[in-house]
Amino acid sequence: MKRKYSKWCSVALIAAIYILAGVAGVLFFRLSLLTLHLSPLTSLFLADVLATVIVWAFGLLYENVSVYDPYWSVFPPVAFLLWAFHTHVWSLPVILLLVASLYWGWRLTRNWAITFKGIAHEDWRYTKYRSLHPLVFHLVNFFGLNTMPTLVVFAAMLPGLMLFGSVSASGLSSVSVCGLVIGFLVCIAAATVQLIADRQIHDFRAANPGKYCNVGLWKHGRHPNYFGEISFWWGVWIMYAAFGGLDWFICGPVAMSALFLCISIPLMEKRQLQNKPGYAEYRKQTRMLI
């Protein structure tokens, strides 16, 4: 049976869980470098997995997969900061990456806090999976709802992590600085689009309960928040590409784009079509992202 707490007690509980997961991840990262002699990137990846497992375990304890929801926005800024302290690289590109990731993480975590209803409330998508796949739900939960997003986000972070070494190897040229600034501005603009979209949809829902949002940015795209999320990770890749060129690390933002285009958006639109009168016509008249 799910435990009931007030919203702010629930927020404090989630914060405690994430502090525990973060401390465990950082300690593992440090100890694995000293005792297991793993590469730093492998150690960071395994620390990410360990933190995910801890958050997943608390999700089981509280019978709520939504315990994992803030992980998406919390881990990348923390990981980039940890990487900066580990590499001792504090160049202009790294500082811009940290600023962009912290701004993006603040925006997304803030939106989670606003929409979070308490530890007893689970996102409708997870509840749906519980009812559709009761026999294999725990497998779906661990691998599909916790591990898979962690892997996608880590893949999308790789260009940013590689930026640290690429800068020292190639130096700063006019071309690389231009690409760096473009990527940084894309990241900032993407997070700002999300911030504006958040405010618009929250205000609209408060004034028009049960209706789909079609004002502001939502008038020009059905999913401006998802557009911003996809764009942010392409911005990180542009910052890296300014120094590293075109290589397989482009798979990170491609995977992130595929996650939203093939899973998140279709799932959301199916629900909107079922629950929001007039959404089918809005869908015909309005582009998906832009």
Phi and psi in degrees as GROMACS dihedral restraints (atoms count N, CA, C in turn):
[ dihedral_restraints ]
;  ai    aj    ak    al  type     phi  dphi    fc
    3     4     5     6     1   -72.0    20    10
    4     5     6     7     1   139.0    20    10
    6     7     8     9     1   -79.5    20    10
    7     8     9    10     1   147.0    20    10
    9    10    11    12     1  -111.2    20    10
   10    11    12    13     1   127.2    20    10
   12    13    14    15     1  -133.1    20    10
   13    14    15    16     1   160.3    20    10
   15    16    17    18     1   -67.2    20    10
   16    17    18    19     1   165.6    20    10
   18    19    20    21     1   -59.0    20    10
   19    20    21    22     1   -46.6    20    10
   21    22    23    24     1   -75.9    20    10
   22    23    24    25     1   -28.2    20    10
   24    25    26    27     1   -65.9    20    10
   25    26    27    28     1   -37.7    20    10
   27    28    29    30     1   -65.6    20    10
   28    29    30    31     1   -41.2    20    10
   30    31    32    33     1   -61.9    20    10
   31    32    33    34     1   -43.3    20    10
   33    34    35    36     1   -62.5    20    10
   34    35    36    37     1   -38.7    20    10
   36    37    38    39     1   -65.5    20    10
   37    38    39    40     1   -45.0    20    10
   39    40    41    42     1   -61.1    20    10
   40    41    42    43     1   -42.3    20    10
   42    43    44    45     1   -60.7    20    10
   43    44    45    46     1   -42.0    20    10
   45    46    47    48     1   -63.5    20    10
   46    47    48    49     1   -40.9    20    10
   48    49    50    51     1   -61.8    20    10
   49    50    51    52     1   -42.9    20    10
   51    52    53    54     1   -73.0    20    10
   52    53    54    55     1   -32.8    20    10
   54    55    56    57     1   -64.5    20    10
   55    56    57    58     1   -43.6    20    10
   57    58    59    60     1   -60.6    20    10
   58    59    60    61     1   -47.3    20    10
   60    61    62    63     1   -63.5    20    10
   61    62    63    64     1   -39.2    20    10
   63    64    65    66     1   -66.9    20    10
   64    65    66    67     1   -44.7    20    10
   66    67    68    69     1   -62.4    20    10
   67    68    69    70     1   -42.8    20    10
   69    70    71    72     1   -62.7    20    10
   70    71    72    73     1   -41.2    20    10
   72    73    74    75     1   -65.0    20    10
   73    74    75    76     1   -44.5    20    10
   75    76    77    78     1   -64.9    20    10
   76    77    78    79     1   -44.1    20    10
   78    79    80    81     1   -61.7    20    10
   79    80    81    82     1   -42.4    20    10
   81    82    83    84     1   -63.4    20    10
   82    83    84    85     1   -42.0    20    10
   84    85    86    87     1   -57.9    20    10
   85    86    87    88     1   -47.6    20    10
   87    88    89    90     1   -66.8    20    10
   88    89    90    91     1   -48.0    20    10
   90    91    92    93     1   -68.4    20    10
   91    92    93    94     1   -35.7    20    10
   93    94    95    96     1   -66.4    20    10
   94    95    96    97     1   -31.5    20    10
   96    97    98    99     1   -69.1    20    10
   97    98    99   100     1   -35.3    20    10
   99   100   101   102     1   -83.8    20    10
  100   101   102   103     1   -37.0    20    10
  102   103   104   105     1  -106.8    20    10
  103   104   105   106     1   -37.6    20    10
  105   106   107   108     1   -92.0    20    10
  106   107   108   109     1   -14.2    20    10
  108   109   110   111     1    56.2    20    10
  109   110   111   112     1    40.8    20    10
  111   112   113   114     1   -83.0    20    10
  112   113   114   115     1   161.6    20    10
  114   115   116   117     1   -67.9    20    10
  115   116   117   118     1   151.2    20    10
  117   118   119   120     1   -56.4    20    10
  118   119   120   121     1   -39.6    20    10
  120   121   122   123     1   -66.5    20    10
  121   122   123   124     1   -41.3    20    10
  123   124   125   126     1   -63.6    20    10
  124   125   126   127     1   -41.3    20    10
  126   127   128   129     1   -62.9    20    10
  127   128   129   130     1   -40.6    20    10
  129   130   131   132     1   -66.1    20    10
  130   131   132   133     1   -41.6    20    10
  132   133   134   135     1   -61.8    20    10
  133   134   135   136     1   -46.4    20    10
  135   136   137   138     1   -66.7    20    10
  136   137   138   139     1   -34.4    20    10
  138   139   140   141     1   -64.1    20    10
  139   140   141   142     1   -38.5    20    10
  141   142   143   144     1   -61.4    20    10
  142   143   144   145     1   -45.6    20    10
  144   145   146   147     1   -63.1    20    10
  145   146   147   148     1   -43.6    20    10
  147   148   149   150     1   -60.9    20    10
  148   149   150   151     1   -45.8    20    10
  150   151   152   153     1   -62.4    20    10
  151   152   153   154     1   -38.4    20    10
  153   154   155   156     1   -62.4    20    10
  154   155   156   157     1   -43.5    20    10
  156   157   158   159     1   -62.4    20    10
  157   158   159   160     1   -40.0    20    10
  159   160   161   162     1   -64.2    20    10
  160   161   162   163     1   -45.1    20    10
  162   163   164   165     1   -63.7    20    10
  163   164   165   166     1   -41.9    20    10
  165   166   167   168     1   -59.7    20    10
  166   167   168   169     1   -41.6    20    10
  168   169   170   171     1   -62.1    20    10
  169   170   171   172     1   -41.0    20    10
  171   172   173   174     1   -69.5    20    10
  172   173   174   175     1   -30.2    20    10
  174   175   176   177     1   -62.9    20    10
  175   176   177   178     1   -38.4    20    10
  177   178   179   180     1   -65.2    20    10
  178   179   180   181     1   -43.7    20    10
  180   181   182   183     1   -59.7    20    10
  181   182   183   184     1   -41.9    20    10
  183   184   185   186     1   -97.7    20    10
  184   185   186   187     1     8.7    20    10
  186   187   188   189     1    52.1    20    10
  187   188   189   190     1    45.8    20    10
  189   190   191   192     1  -150.6    20    10
  190   191   192   193     1   107.9    20    10
  192   193   194   195     1   -66.0    20    10
  193   194   195   196     1   -23.3    20    10
  195   196   197   198     1   -64.7    20    10
  196   197   198   199     1   -10.4    20    10
  198   199   200   201     1   -56.9    20    10
  199   200   201   202     1   -28.7    20    10
  201   202   203   204     1   -77.8    20    10
  202   203   204   205     1   -19.1    20    10
  204   205   206   207     1   -51.9    20    10
  205   206   207   208     1   -45.1    20    10
  207   208   209   210     1   -68.9    20    10
  208   209   210   211     1   -14.1    20    10
  210   211   212   213     1   -57.8    20    10
  211   212   213   214     1   -37.1    20    10
  213   214   215   216     1   -55.0    20    10
  214   215   216   217     1   -40.9    20    10
  216   217   218   219     1   -95.4    20    10
  217   218   219   220     1   -18.6    20    10
  219   220   221   222     1   -85.9    20    10
  220   221   222   223     1   -42.3    20    10
  222   223   224   225     1   -65.3    20    10
  223   224   225   226     1   -47.9    20    10
  225   226   227   228     1   -56.2    20    10
  226   227   228   229     1   -49.4    20    10
  228   229   230   231     1   -61.1    20    10
  229   230   231   232     1   -40.0    20    10
  231   232   233   234     1   -64.6    20    10
  232   233   234   235     1   -42.7    20    10
  234   235   236   237     1   -65.9    20    10
  235   236   237   238     1   -40.9    20    10
  237   238   239   240     1   -64.5    20    10
  238   239   240   241     1   -40.0    20    10
  240   241   242   243     1   -64.7    20    10
  241   242   243   244     1   -44.3    20    10
  243   244   245   246     1   -59.9    20    10
  244   245   246   247     1   -41.7    20    10
  246   247   248   249     1   -64.9    20    10
  247   248   249   250     1   -37.4    20    10
  249   250   251   252     1   -65.7    20    10
  250   251   252   253     1   -43.0    20    10
  252   253   254   255     1   -68.0    20    10
  253   254   255   256     1   -34.3    20    10
  255   256   257   258     1   -70.1    20    10
  256   257   258   259     1   -43.7    20    10
  258   259   260   261     1   -85.0    20    10
  259   260   261   262     1   -17.8    20    10
  261   262   263   264     1    59.9    20    10
  262   263   264   265     1    32.1    20    10
  264   265   266   267     1  -104.6    20    10
  265   266   267   268     1   117.0    20    10
  267   268   269   270     1  -129.5    20    10
  268   269   270   271     1    44.2    20    10
  270   271   272   273     1   -74.0    20    10
  271   272   273   274     1   172.1    20    10
  273   274   275   276     1   -56.6    20    10
  274   275   276   277     1   -47.2    20    10
  276   277   278   279     1   -58.7    20    10
  277   278   279   280     1   -39.8    20    10
  279   280   281   282     1   -66.8    20    10
  280   281   282   283     1   -42.5    20    10
  282   283   284   285     1   -62.4    20    10
  283   284   285   286     1   -41.7    20    10
  285   286   287   288     1   -64.1    20    10
  286   287   288   289     1   -39.5    20    10
  288   289   290   291     1   -62.6    20    10
  289   290   291   292     1   -42.8    20    10
  291   292   293   294     1   -65.2    20    10
  292   293   294   295     1   -42.7    20    10
  294   295   296   297     1   -61.2    20    10
  295   296   297   298     1   -45.9    20    10
  297   298   299   300     1   -63.2    20    10
  298   299   300   301     1   -44.8    20    10
  300   301   302   303     1   -69.6    20    10
  301   302   303   304     1   -36.3    20    10
  303   304   305   306     1   -67.9    20    10
  304   305   306   307     1   -40.5    20    10
  306   307   308   309     1   -64.5    20    10
  307   308   309   310     1   -46.5    20    10
  309   310   311   312     1   -61.5    20    10
  310   311   312   313     1   -45.6    20    10
  312   313   314   315     1   -64.8    20    10
  313   314   315   316     1   -38.9    20    10
  315   316   317   318     1   -62.5    20    10
  316   317   318   319     1   -44.7    20    10
  318   319   320   321     1   -61.6    20    10
  319   320   321   322     1   -46.9    20    10
  321   322   323   324     1   -70.7    20    10
  322   323   324   325     1   -39.9    20    10
  324   325   326   327     1   -67.5    20    10
  325   326   327   328     1   -38.5    20    10
  327   328   329   330     1   -60.2    20    10
  328   329   330   331     1   -44.1    20    10
  330   331   332   333     1   -65.4    20    10
  331   332   333   334     1   -38.4    20    10
  333   334   335   336     1   -60.4    20    10
  334   335   336   337     1   -45.1    20    10
  336   337   338   339     1   -63.0    20    10
  337   338   339   340     1   -36.5    20    10
  339   340   341   342     1   -68.1    20    10
  340   341   342   343     1   -41.9    20    10
  342   343   344   345     1   -88.6    20    10
  343   344   345   346     1   -13.0    20    10
  345   346   347   348     1   -66.8    20    10
  346   347   348   349     1   127.0    20    10
  348   349   350   351     1  -104.8    20    10
  349   350   351   352     1    -4.0    20    10
  351   352   353   354     1   129.3    20    10
  352   353   354   355     1   161.7    20    10
  354   355   356   357     1   -65.0    20    10
  355   356   357   358     1   -20.2    20    10
  357   358   359   360     1   -85.1    20    10
  358   359   360   361     1   -10.8    20    10
  360   361   362   363     1   -99.0    20    10
  361   362   363   364     1   126.4    20    10
  363   364   365   366     1  -112.3    20    10
  364   365   366   367     1   141.0    20    10
  366   367   368   369     1   -54.3    20    10
  367   368   369   370     1   142.7    20    10
  369   370   371   372     1   -59.6    20    10
  370   371   372   373     1   -30.5    20    10
  372   373   374   375     1   -66.1    20    10
  373   374   375   376     1   -40.3    20    10
  375   376   377   378     1   -70.0    20    10
  376   377   378   379     1   -40.1    20    10
  378   379   380   381     1   -61.0    20    10
  379   380   381   382     1   -37.4    20    10
  381   382   383   384     1   -63.7    20    10
  382   383   384   385     1   -44.3    20    10
  384   385   386   387     1   -63.5    20    10
  385   386   387   388     1   -36.1    20    10
  387   388   389   390     1   -60.2    20    10
  388   389   390   391     1   -42.3    20    10
  390   391   392   393     1   -78.1    20    10
  391   392   393   394     1   -33.4    20    10
  393   394   395   396     1   -79.5    20    10
  394   395   396   397     1   -33.1    20    10
  396   397   398   399     1  -130.0    20    10
  397   398   399   400     1    61.3    20    10
  399   400   401   402     1   -63.4    20    10
  400   401   402   403     1   -33.9    20    10
  402   403   404   405     1   -74.6    20    10
  403   404   405   406     1   -31.1    20    10
  405   406   407   408     1  -117.5    20    10
  406   407   408   409     1    17.3    20    10
  408   409   410   411     1   -60.0    20    10
  409   410   411   412     1   -39.4    20    10
  411   412   413   414     1   -65.5    20    10
  412   413   414   415     1   -31.5    20    10
  414   415   416   417     1   -70.0    20    10
  415   416   417   418     1   -43.5    20    10
  417   418   419   420     1   -60.8    20    10
  418   419   420   421     1   -41.5    20    10
  420   421   422   423     1   -61.1    20    10
  421   422   423   424     1   -52.7    20    10
  423   424   425   426     1   -68.8    20    10
  424   425   426   427     1   -50.4    20    10
  426   427   428   429     1   -83.8    20    10
  427   428   429   430     1   -39.5    20    10
  429   430   431   432     1   -90.1    20    10
  430   431   432   433     1   -39.3    20    10
  432   433   434   435     1   -97.1    20    10
  433   434   435   436     1   -18.9    20    10
  435   436   437   438     1  -114.6    20    10
  436   437   438   439     1   -58.2    20    10
  438   439   440   441     1   -67.4    20    10
  439   440   441   442     1   -45.0    20    10
  441   442   443   444     1   -60.2    20    10
  442   443   444   445     1   -48.0    20    10
  444   445   446   447     1   -61.0    20    10
  445   446   447   448     1   -36.8    20    10
  447   448   449   450     1   -60.4    20    10
  448   449   450   451     1   -43.5    20    10
  450   451   452   453     1   -66.1    20    10
  451   452   453   454     1   -41.3    20    10
  453   454   455   456     1   -65.3    20    10
  454   455   456   457     1   -44.2    20    10
  456   457   458   459     1   -65.1    20    10
  457   458   459   460     1   -40.8    20    10
  459   460   461   462     1   -63.4    20    10
  460   461   462   463     1   -41.1    20    10
  462   463   464   465     1   -61.4    20    10
  463   464   465   466     1   -41.3    20    10
  465   466   467   468     1   -68.4    20    10
  466   467   468   469     1   -26.3    20    10
  468   469   470   471     1   -77.2    20    10
  469   470   471   472     1   -22.1    20    10
  471   472   473   474     1   -54.2    20    10
  472   473   474   475     1   -43.6    20    10
  474   475   476   477     1   -58.2    20    10
  475   476   477   478     1   -38.6    20    10
  477   478   479   480     1   -66.2    20    10
  478   479   480   481     1   -41.4    20    10
  480   481   482   483     1   -66.0    20    10
  481   482   483   484     1   -38.0    20    10
  483   484   485   486     1   -72.1    20    10
  484   485   486   487     1   -20.3    20    10
  486   487   488   489     1   -59.7    20    10
  487   488   489   490     1   -33.4    20    10
  489   490   491   492     1   -57.4    20    10
  490   491   492   493     1   -49.1    20    10
  492   493   494   495     1   -77.7    20    10
  493   494   495   496     1   -32.4    20    10
  495   496   497   498     1   -65.1    20    10
  496   497   498   499     1   -36.0    20    10
  498   499   500   501     1   -64.8    20    10
  499   500   501   502     1   -46.6    20    10
  501   502   503   504     1   -67.8    20    10
  502   503   504   505     1   -28.1    20    10
  504   505   506   507     1   -78.9    20    10
  505   506   507   508     1   -36.4    20    10
  507   508   509   510     1  -104.9    20    10
  508   509   510   511     1   -19.5    20    10
  510   511   512   513     1    76.0    20    10
  511   512   513   514     1  -177.7    20    10
  513   514   515   516     1  -105.7    20    10
  514   515   516   517     1   113.7    20    10
  516   517   518   519     1  -109.6    20    10
  517   518   519   520     1   170.0    20    10
  519   520   521   522     1   -62.3    20    10
  520   521   522   523     1   -37.0    20    10
  522   523   524   525     1   -67.0    20    10
  523   524   525   526     1   -46.1    20    10
  525   526   527   528     1   -66.1    20    10
  526   527   528   529     1   -38.2    20    10
  528   529   530   531     1   -64.6    20    10
  529   530   531   532     1   -40.1    20    10
  531   532   533   534     1   -61.9    20    10
  532   533   534   535     1   -47.3    20    10
  534   535   536   537     1   -63.6    20    10
  535   536   537   538     1   -38.7    20    10
  537   538   539   540     1   -61.1    20    10
  538   539   540   541     1   -46.4    20    10
  540   541   542   543     1   -65.4    20    10
  541   542   543   544     1   -40.8    20    10
  543   544   545   546     1   -61.2    20    10
  544   545   546   547     1   -47.7    20    10
  546   547   548   549     1   -61.2    20    10
  547   548   549   550     1   -42.5    20    10
  549   550   551   552     1   -62.9    20    10
  550   551   552   553     1   -44.1    20    10
  552   553   554   555     1   -65.9    20    10
  553   554   555   556     1   -35.7    20    10
  555   556   557   558     1   -62.1    20    10
  556   557   558   559     1   -44.0    20    10
  558   559   560   561     1   -61.3    20    10
  559   560   561   562     1   -47.4    20    10
  561   562   563   564     1   -65.7    20    10
  562   563   564   565     1   -43.6    20    10
  564   565   566   567     1   -63.6    20    10
  565   566   567   568     1   -39.9    20    10
  567   568   569   570     1   -62.1    20    10
  568   569   570   571     1   -47.3    20    10
  570   571   572   573     1   -66.6    20    10
  571   572   573   574     1   -33.1    20    10
  573   574   575   576     1   -69.2    20    10
  574   575   576   577     1   -40.2    20    10
  576   577   578   579     1   -57.6    20    10
  577   578   579   580     1   -43.6    20    10
  579   580   581   582     1   -63.6    20    10
  580   581   582   583     1   -41.4    20    10
  582   583   584   585     1   -62.0    20    10
  583   584   585   586     1   -44.4    20    10
  585   586   587   588     1   -66.8    20    10
  586   587   588   589     1   -43.5    20    10
  588   589   590   591     1   -61.5    20    10
  589   590   591   592     1   -38.6    20    10
  591   592   593   594     1   -57.7    20    10
  592   593   594   595     1   -51.8    20    10
  594   595   596   597     1   -62.0    20    10
  595   596   597   598     1   -42.4    20    10
  597   598   599   600     1   -64.7    20    10
  598   599   600   601     1   -43.8    20    10
  600   601   602   603     1   -74.0    20    10
  601   602   603   604     1   -33.0    20    10
  603   604   605   606     1   -65.4    20    10
  604   605   606   607     1   -44.4    20    10
  606   607   608   609     1   -65.1    20    10
  607   608   609   610     1   -41.0    20    10
  609   610   611   612     1   -65.1    20    10
  610   611   612   613     1   -45.8    20    10
  612   613   614   615     1   -64.1    20    10
  613   614   615   616     1   -35.0    20    10
  615   616   617   618     1   -66.0    20    10
  616   617   618   619     1   -36.0    20    10
  618   619   620   621     1   -88.9    20    10
  619   620   621   622     1   -23.1    20    10
  621   622   623   624     1  -135.2    20    10
  622   623   624   625     1    67.1    20    10
  624   625   626   627     1   -60.1    20    10
  625   626   627   628     1   137.2    20    10
  627   628   629   630     1    85.9    20    10
  628   629   630   631     1    -3.1    20    10
  630   631   632   633     1  -107.4    20    10
  631   632   633   634     1   157.1    20    10
  633   634   635   636     1   -82.6    20    10
  634   635   636   637     1   147.4    20    10
  636   637   638   639     1   -83.0    20    10
  637   638   639   640     1   126.1    20    10
  639   640   641   642     1  -136.8    20    10
  640   641   642   643     1    33.5    20    10
  642   643   644   645     1  -120.2    20    10
  643   644   645   646     1   160.8    20    10
  645   646   647   648     1    61.2    20    10
  646   647   648   649     1  -132.6    20    10
  648   649   650   651     1   -63.2    20    10
  649   650   651   652     1   -29.1    20    10
  651   652   653   654     1   -71.5    20    10
  652   653   654   655     1   -13.0    20    10
  654   655   656   657     1   -76.6    20    10
  655   656   657   658     1   -26.2    20    10
  657   658   659   660     1  -102.8    20    10
  658   659   660   661     1   -13.2    20    10
  660   661   662   663     1  -157.1    20    10
  661   662   663   664     1   141.6    20    10
  663   664   665   666     1   -73.6    20    10
  664   665   666   667     1   -21.3    20    10
  666   667   668   669     1  -140.3    20    10
  667   668   669   670     1    65.5    20    10
  669   670   671   672     1   -63.3    20    10
  670   671   672   673     1   -29.0    20    10
  672   673   674   675     1   -67.0    20    10
  673   674   675   676     1   -42.2    20    10
  675   676   677   678     1   -70.0    20    10
  676   677   678   679     1   -35.8    20    10
  678   679   680   681     1   -58.8    20    10
  679   680   681   682     1   -43.2    20    10
  681   682   683   684     1   -64.7    20    10
  682   683   684   685     1   -39.8    20    10
  684   685   686   687     1   -64.2    20    10
  685   686   687   688     1   -46.5    20    10
  687   688   689   690     1   -61.8    20    10
  688   689   690   691     1   -44.4    20    10
  690   691   692   693     1   -63.2    20    10
  691   692   693   694     1   -36.6    20    10
  693   694   695   696     1   -57.7    20    10
  694   695   696   697     1   -47.1    20    10
  696   697   698   699     1   -71.6    20    10
  697   698   699   700     1   -28.6    20    10
  699   700   701   702     1   -69.1    20    10
  700   701   702   703     1   -33.2    20    10
  702   703   704   705     1   -63.4    20    10
  703   704   705   706     1   -41.9    20    10
  705   706   707   708     1   -60.6    20    10
  706   707   708   709     1   -42.6    20    10
  708   709   710   711     1   -65.5    20    10
  709   710   711   712     1   -39.0    20    10
  711   712   713   714     1   -60.8    20    10
  712   713   714   715     1   -40.2    20    10
  714   715   716   717     1   -60.3    20    10
  715   716   717   718     1   -42.4    20    10
  717   718   719   720     1   -70.4    20    10
  718   719   720   721     1   -43.5    20    10
  720   721   722   723     1   -61.8    20    10
  721   722   723   724     1   -25.4    20    10
  723   724   725   726     1   -62.2    20    10
  724   725   726   727     1   -22.2    20    10
  726   727   728   729     1  -115.0    20    10
  727   728   729   730     1   -34.3    20    10
  729   730   731   732     1   -99.4    20    10
  730   731   732   733     1    -9.1    20    10
  732   733   734   735     1    75.2    20    10
  733   734   735   736     1  -169.0    20    10
  735   736   737   738     1   -87.8    20    10
  736   737   738   739     1   119.3    20    10
  738   739   740   741     1  -148.8    20    10
  739   740   741   742     1  -169.1    20    10
  741   742   743   744     1   -70.2    20    10
  742   743   744   745     1    -9.2    20    10
  744   745   746   747     1   -68.5    20    10
  745   746   747   748     1    -9.6    20    10
  747   748   749   750     1   -65.5    20    10
  748   749   750   751     1   -16.7    20    10
  750   751   752   753     1   -60.5    20    10
  751   752   753   754     1   -26.6    20    10
  753   754   755   756     1   -61.7    20    10
  754   755   756   757     1   -60.4    20    10
  756   757   758   759     1   -66.2    20    10
  757   758   759   760     1   -28.0    20    10
  759   760   761   762     1   -63.9    20    10
  760   761   762   763     1   -44.4    20    10
  762   763   764   765     1   -63.0    20    10
  763   764   765   766     1   -40.3    20    10
  765   766   767   768     1   -63.5    20    10
  766   767   768   769     1   -43.6    20    10
  768   769   770   771     1   -61.8    20    10
  769   770   771   772     1   -43.7    20    10
  771   772   773   774     1   -62.8    20    10
  772   773   774   775     1   -37.8    20    10
  774   775   776   777     1   -59.2    20    10
  775   776   777   778     1   -44.3    20    10
  777   778   779   780     1   -77.2    20    10
  778   779   780   781     1   -42.6    20    10
  780   781   782   783     1   -72.0    20    10
  781   782   783   784     1   -32.0    20    10
  783   784   785   786     1  -101.5    20    10
  784   785   786   787     1   -20.4    20    10
  786   787   788   789     1  -123.1    20    10
  787   788   789   790     1   -62.1    20    10
  789   790   791   792     1   -63.4    20    10
  790   791   792   793     1   -49.6    20    10
  792   793   794   795     1   -67.8    20    10
  793   794   795   796     1   -48.3    20    10
  795   796   797   798     1   -58.2    20    10
  796   797   798   799     1   -39.4    20    10
  798   799   800   801     1   -65.2    20    10
  799   800   801   802     1   -43.9    20    10
  801   802   803   804     1   -65.8    20    10
  802   803   804   805     1   -41.4    20    10
  804   805   806   807     1   -69.0    20    10
  805   806   807   808     1   -34.7    20    10
  807   808   809   810     1   -61.3    20    10
  808   809   810   811     1   -42.1    20    10
  810   811   812   813     1   -67.1    20    10
  811   812   813   814     1   -41.6    20    10
  813   814   815   816     1   -63.4    20    10
  814   815   816   817     1   -40.7    20    10
  816   817   818   819     1   -63.4    20    10
  817   818   819   820     1   -33.3    20    10
  819   820   821   822     1   -78.9    20    10
  820   821   822   823     1   -31.9    20    10
  822   823   824   825     1  -111.0    20    10
  823   824   825   826     1   -16.4    20    10
  825   826   827   828     1  -115.8    20    10
  826   827   828   829     1   105.1    20    10
  828   829   830   831     1   -57.2    20    10
  829   830   831   832     1   134.9    20    10
  831   832   833   834     1    89.0    20    10
  832   833   834   835     1    -6.6    20    10
  834   835   836   837     1   -66.1    20    10
  835   836   837   838     1   -32.9    20    10
  837   838   839   840     1   -60.4    20    10
  838   839   840   841     1   -41.5    20    10
  840   841   842   843     1   -69.4    20    10
  841   842   843   844     1   -41.9    20    10
  843   844   845   846     1   -58.9    20    10
  844   845   846   847     1   -39.4    20    10
  846   847   848   849     1   -64.3    20    10
  847   848   849   850     1   -36.8    20    10
  849   850   851   852     1   -70.5    20    10
  850   851   852   853     1   -33.3    20    10
  852   853   854   855     1   -91.2    20    10
  853   854   855   856     1   -14.5    20    10
  855   856   857   858     1  -122.6    20    10
  856   857   858   859     1   135.5    20    10
  858   859   860   861     1   -65.2    20    10
  859   860   861   862     1   157.9    20    10
  861   862   863   864     1   -65.9    20    10
  862   863   864   865     1   -50.9    20    10
  864   865   866   867     1  -115.4    20    10
  865   866   867   868     1   -45.3    20    10
